[in-house]
């Protein structure tokens, strides 16, 4: 199993973007919350072709925020949690936008998707 890089553990931020087709969870590495807010606004505006003032962005959270809010036994996987029912994860990132080339972040998401698909494959 892949471990998240130290860079992810210190610089990772996630922001949710409401699109007409549903929520996209955007991930980036930024030194501060304010830098992350500016980066997400600029990058998502550029990628989507939507002016920054018209973007629906919400829930900017750091790696630490996500780990403290999450409930998964594997703390690294908490960055992909989106909903909870008590101590049970009820929702995971399904539409990620990785605005970083960090391979450990992408590998962890791929491992999560494989883990979630395994029960369906086995039945």
C-alpha positions as CSV (number, residue, x, y, z in Angstrom):
1,X,0.0,0.0,0.0
2,X,1.3,3.5,-0.9
3,X,2.0,6.0,1.8
4,X,1.2,9.7,1.2
5,X,4.3,11.8,0.7
6,X,5.5,14.2,3.4
7,X,4.6,17.0,1.0
8,X,1.0,15.8,0.9
9,X,0.9,15.6,4.7
10,X,2.0,19.2,5.1
11,X,0.7,21.0,2.0
12,X,-2.4,19.2,0.8
13,X,-5.7,21.2,0.6
14,X,-9.1,20.1,-0.8
15,X,-11.8,22.3,-2.0
16,X,-15.2,21.3,-3.3
17,X,-16.6,22.6,-6.5
18,X,-20.3,22.5,-7.3
19,X,-20.9,21.8,-11.0
20,X,-24.1,21.2,-12.9
21,X,-23.2,17.5,-12.9
22,X,-22.4,17.2,-9.1
23,X,-19.6,18.0,-6.7
24,X,-15.9,17.7,-7.8
25,X,-13.3,17.4,-5.0
26,X,-10.2,19.4,-6.1
27,X,-6.9,18.7,-4.5
28,X,-3.7,20.8,-4.6
29,X,-0.5,21.4,-2.6
30,X,-0.3,24.9,-1.2
31,X,1.6,26.4,1.7
32,X,-1.3,28.3,3.3
33,X,-5.1,28.3,3.3
34,X,-5.1,31.7,1.5
35,X,-2.7,30.5,-1.2
36,X,-4.9,27.4,-1.6
37,X,-8.1,29.6,-2.0
38,X,-6.4,31.8,-4.7
39,X,-5.0,28.7,-6.5
40,X,-8.3,26.8,-6.6
41,X,-10.1,29.9,-7.8
42,X,-7.6,30.5,-10.6
43,X,-7.0,26.9,-11.6
44,X,-10.6,25.8,-11.7
45,X,-11.6,29.0,-13.5
46,X,-9.0,28.3,-16.1
47,X,-9.9,24.6,-16.4
48,X,-13.6,25.2,-16.6
49,X,-13.7,28.4,-18.6
50,X,-16.0,29.9,-15.9
51,X,-15.2,33.3,-14.4
52,X,-13.9,33.1,-10.9
53,X,-16.9,35.2,-9.6
54,X,-19.3,32.6,-11.0
55,X,-17.6,29.5,-9.5
56,X,-19.3,27.7,-6.7
57,X,-16.4,26.7,-4.4
58,X,-16.8,25.6,-0.8
59,X,-15.3,23.6,2.1
60,X,-11.6,24.5,1.8
61,X,-9.8,22.1,4.1
62,X,-6.2,21.2,4.9
63,X,-4.8,17.8,5.3
64,X,-5.0,18.2,9.1
65,X,-8.6,19.4,8.9
66,X,-9.5,16.3,6.8
67,X,-7.7,13.9,9.1
68,X,-9.3,15.3,12.2
69,X,-12.8,15.3,10.7
70,X,-12.5,11.8,9.2
71,X,-13.2,8.4,10.8
72,X,-11.4,5.8,8.7
73,X,-8.9,3.6,10.4
74,X,-6.4,4.5,7.7
75,X,-5.8,8.2,8.3
76,X,-4.4,8.8,4.8
77,X,-7.8,7.7,3.4
78,X,-9.6,10.3,5.4
79,X,-8.7,12.9,2.8
80,X,-11.2,11.3,0.5
81,X,-14.1,11.1,2.9
82,X,-17.1,13.3,2.1
83,X,-20.0,12.0,4.3
84,X,-20.4,10.2,7.5
85,X,-23.0,8.3,9.4
86,X,-21.7,8.3,12.9
87,X,-18.4,6.4,12.9
88,X,-19.1,5.0,9.4
89,X,-18.0,6.6,6.1
90,X,-21.1,7.1,4.0
91,X,-19.5,9.0,1.1
92,X,-16.2,9.1,-0.7
93,X,-14.6,11.3,-3.3
94,X,-15.9,10.0,-6.6
95,X,-15.0,12.9,-8.9
96,X,-11.5,14.1,-8.0
97,X,-9.6,16.9,-9.7
98,X,-5.9,16.5,-8.9
99,X,-4.2,19.8,-9.4
100,X,-0.9,18.3,-8.4
101,X,1.3,15.7,-10.0
102,X,2.1,14.0,-6.6
103,X,2.0,10.3,-7.5
104,X,1.3,9.2,-3.9
105,X,-2.0,11.1,-3.8
106,X,-3.2,9.6,-7.1
107,X,-2.0,6.2,-6.0
108,X,-3.9,6.4,-2.7
109,X,-7.1,7.4,-4.6
110,X,-6.7,4.5,-7.0
111,X,-6.2,2.1,-4.0
112,X,-9.4,3.4,-2.4
113,X,-11.4,2.9,-5.6
114,X,-10.0,-0.7,-5.9
115,X,-10.9,-1.4,-2.3
116,X,-14.5,-0.1,-2.8
117,X,-14.9,-2.1,-6.0
118,X,-13.6,-5.4,-4.5
119,X,-16.9,-6.4,-2.8
120,X,-18.9,-5.9,-6.1
121,X,-16.3,-7.9,-8.0
122,X,-16.4,-10.7,-5.5
123,X,-20.2,-11.1,-5.6
